[in-house]
Amino acid sequence: MSLEVSVLDDGEVIGAFERYVDERSTSGVLFAEAVVSISFDGTTIMVVFDPSSAGASSEAFLAVNPFDTLAEFVGMPIAFADEDGRRLRSRVEKVHVALADGQNLGTMTAADLYRKGTGGEWAPGL
């Protein structure tokens, strides 16, 4: 018996991250409210934040950030050992974040995010 897993296309990958951000935005999370774009180049999710779209200055936005990088916040869909995370990690190698003015806010790999979410070490297929 063969267990084939369908490969996600680029739109499905972006959609998973958009749904996560939308859910957090609906809950009033400032960082989600400030997301203005999510793109995918085949290996890397790129998320752009514009704090002014959420009513904050860049300085205030960055000052209240509890993460080392906002890639940790945005990367939650690939951080856990569930089926969705596993399928997304089969396509997403990194999450990169920046401000709309181009300021780099950091990058985390799928392995980094998996370690944060599970406490374990990631290997292909997990």
Sequence and secondary structure as in RCSB ss.txt:
>XXXX:A:sequence
MSLEVSVLDDGEVIGAFERYVDERSTSGVLFAEAVVSISFDGTTIMVVFDPSSAGASSEAFLAVNPFDTLAEFVG
MPIAFADEDGRRLRSRVEKVHVALADGQNLGTMTAADLYRKGTGGEWAPGL
>XXXX:A:secstr
         HHHHHHHHHHHHHHHHHTT HHHHTEEEEEE SSEEEEEE GGGGT  HHHHHHT  SSSHHHHHT
GGGSSSSHHHHHHHTT  EEEEEETT  EEEEEEHHHHHHHHHSS   TT 
